[in-house]
Structures are given as C-alpha cells and as structure tokens.
Amino acid sequence: MRVLRGSSDLNPHEMVTYRYWMVVLSLLKDGIPYGVIQEATDDEISILVGINAALKQKENEDMERQAAKAY
C-alpha cells in the first residue's frame, strides 16, 4: 500500500478513498456501529470525529496529570 508507506503520488480518487476508509475504521475502532456510520451525513461524521478526538485528548491529559501526581 503506497499510502501507508508515505508515498505522495496518489491521485484524487485514491486520496478520497483512503481518507474515507481511515475515518470509517477509526470510528469502528471507537465503537461506533457500521450502520450508524453508513447513515450519517458528512456533517455528522465530522462531529463524531471531532468529539472522539476531544475525548481522547482529555483522557490523555487526565492520564498525564495522574502520572505527574504519582511522582
């Protein structure tokens, strides 16, 4: 897979396809059912991605604070 090796010679169709599947797989990994992903609008997908990113960031910050308190 050229994309995973960092090749930048993708055509626009390949880039859209790659981005689509990366988003789908990311949402599936975060526990969003495939049916929900299929039925969601582009705006709803953007909201889901943003919320998941914010939650992950908060979890990481909380873990860092807890680790700092432990020392």
Rosetta blueprint (number, residue, H / E / L):
1 M L
2 R L
3 V H
4 L H
5 R H
6 G L
7 S L
8 S L
9 D L
10 L L
11 N L
12 P H
13 H H
14 E H
15 M H
16 V H
17 T H
18 Y H
19 R H
20 Y H
21 W H
22 M H
23 V H
24 V H
25 L H
26 S H
27 L H
28 L H
29 K H
30 D L
31 G L
32 I L
33 P L
34 Y H
35 G H
36 V H
37 I H
38 Q H
39 E H
40 A L
41 T L
42 D H
43 D H
44 E H
45 I H
46 S H
47 I H
48 L H
49 V H
50 G H
51 I H
52 N H
53 A H
54 A H
55 L H
56 K H
57 Q H
58 K H
59 E H
60 N H
61 E H
62 D H
63 M H
64 E H
65 R H
66 Q H
67 A H
68 A H
69 K H
70 A H
71 Y L
